Amino acid sequence: MKSHTCKTLLGLSLLLPCFAYGALESKESIASATLSNPSDFERPDQVVSFDLYDLGLREFDQRADFLIAKSNGVDVPSQTVDDDGDGMPDRFLALLDFEAAQSKPLEILVDPVAARATAFPKRTQAEISHKVGGQWNGRVYEGGEWANVQSLTPPASHTDHSFYIRYEGPGIESDLVGYRVYLDWRNGFDIFSKARHEIALHKVGLDGFDSYHELEEWGMDTLKVGPSLGMGSYGFWDGEKAIRVSDVDGWDASILQNGSIFSSFKIKYKGWEVDDRKFDLDATLSMQAGSRLVKVDLQASEPIGKTAIGLVKHEGTEFIQGDLNVSSFGALSYIATWGEQSLNKDQLGMVLIFTKGRMEKITEDEHNHIVVLKNSDQQSYYFGSVWESEPDGIKTKEDFVAYLENRLEQLDLPIRQEVVTSLDQANKASPISAETALSYSVLMAESEKARLGNTLAADLSNPQMPSGRLGYTTGLLMQAIDDIASAADRADLASYAQHVVESHILEDGTMIGYNQESYNIDNINAGKYLLRLWERSEEPKLQKAVDQLRTQLVDHPRTSEGAFWHKQIYPNQVWLDGVYMGMPFLAHYSELFEKGKSTKEAVHEFEIARKHMRDSKTGLYYHGWDESREQEWANKSTGLSPEFWARGYGWYTMAMVDILDFVPESEKKLRKSMIDMIAEVADSLVASQDPETGVWYQVMDKPDAAGNYTESSASSMFVYFLSKAMNKGYLSEDYKEAALKGYQGLIDEFITFHADGAISLKDVCKVAGLGYGRDGSFRYYMTEQIVDNGPHGTAPFIMAGIQVSELLAE
């Protein structure tokens, strides 16, 4: 039933699938993956998720209904998930067990016969059940029988203990534990702890309320919720106490997924009135097989204010708080309680897991231990529980804390994925040439333009627009798109980039959201593209804008030798990132407006970095240097951060070849200094390049460490550096093999083709830095989120393709 259409872009012919709808019976492999446990302990019951779009399937692709997974020829429990409720699956899930640091193969196939015939043990469940066939007598429903339904809108007569909804609300469970939500004014969450590791909700409450408060063969309701939030519910923090989601116009509850390894439900709270405001709130709760944790995703119609999430307070229990000096903005911490707080008079542990960067404070009120989350219309967190009387139950506080730390690492360090789809294989068959390299850059620019639209542009008429600050990644990406527009003669892409950047500049030259007093070197980066635009038009507003950035550098705080601090809030610190952000701009500005008087100053930054940040053994540079040696991450003898972070080094390498565009030939000494350093850096990159894939690892000198991964943004930067250095004559062609192997690695390891003709760049480290809990350790760099299509990666990928094209054209 499958055929292909062909789209030709310069030297790259794209094979795109099209499908005839009808009976589908053929077997087909659509993707293979290598999955790796990044932890040094075993991790059973790991649910690995794949977006169908990333697997090369089209929207409404009928093959999604017949997906199966195999590992070493053995069927793996799997399931598709419809995230947006449109009736079509969006993700494919597979459940696997991993030994410590183990890698496993996985094949994803379309197999209608096997998909119809295979049924996996049910290990999760979501349900809601209410009485039908009876009648209301005041606020109590009498008679009738229980009926499970996909959705329910309780009538106005429903309230607590009305005998209308079985166990009073929707329930969700894994094989380890279950939970229920009171679908009434209380909005508390309760626990169904289990005496057997099997699903049980369908057995609970069939004879009313009383039975599940006593120990039965499946387990029991173990928590006294009372007037509290219970086990992890949410509300509003009024400054003194948590306000439950009680005063609402109504509720809608719906079962989203009820699968063997993943289940979820949604509650819509209509017209929640709190803090003299009224808005809607959607809450989605989900569970995975083999997990005690529920993931909660909240989406409000407007920012809530301060969201409160909490655990009920019981006398005689111990309060436990996780480490808040965790290693990244996105890293997780927790609050928990432990003690004799179950209705069975035994040990029960409860936990709330939240993102450090979302937390405003930890507090309490009369009934709850509370985490107050920062104002937003979206929130995500986890809650969970353990019971000593479950099979192999946790019986001590120490074991409970060890369990929590283990869970945090699993959440912070997802299973690593290396995926190759059949669509990838079909489209990567062409050898790399000047034409194909340029085509990949064009295609990435087109894909980013389609994905982002005008979301990066400032719109003062839109009150919902972001802060409007012209950030360094926006400047980077638009500069890269402008680069490929020039190289491929694409005026449409040039216009797009110009529109996005100039939308942030007012007619008087004011840059929306820019604050010189923050002395943030990142703010300088967009100035590079502004200088380019000024050279084309000489518009006064553009010169005024770049003049502001130059003024910042005049007053910017520095180290004793004259190197620019990374930010005012990072005193005495030089980061490799900042050298890229500021120095090419300074040299270019000086060439245009100062007759080059600051060129030496810009080059001196590299000399200071080499003096303090280069490792003589490997030739690599450490991410950061603290002249004062006071930061928690700084070596007390050298001031250096602990590791060689690849993208930090990548920024630095790009800066080296870019600054020479603005150092005139007459400055022979300055140019020689830079070119000598370029040769050193090139040798360090060849030595640290992965011999198998041609790309580079996130932490550059630890390729075999558990959890380390090849990272696409840094690898793109290094290919750009090597190729441009050869194109400009700074390096001999002895480095050509490494550059081309690196570029082939970018395509083979990181590019994903989609059925709509777009491409994506995967394995981009979203962000990384130092300080405020970010200790620069190996584990820190492993815990930062890995994303697709981060501008830190897509922009250098575009730029690398242009340089490789030029290298091959010679």
Order of alpha helices (4+ residues) and beta strands (2+ residues): beta-beta-beta-beta-beta-beta-beta-beta-beta-alpha-beta-beta-beta-beta-beta-beta-beta-beta-beta-beta-beta-beta-beta-beta-beta-beta-beta-beta-beta-beta-beta-beta-beta-alpha-beta-alpha-alpha-alpha-alpha-alpha-alpha-beta-alpha-alpha-beta-alpha-alpha-alpha-alpha-beta-beta-beta-alpha-beta-alpha
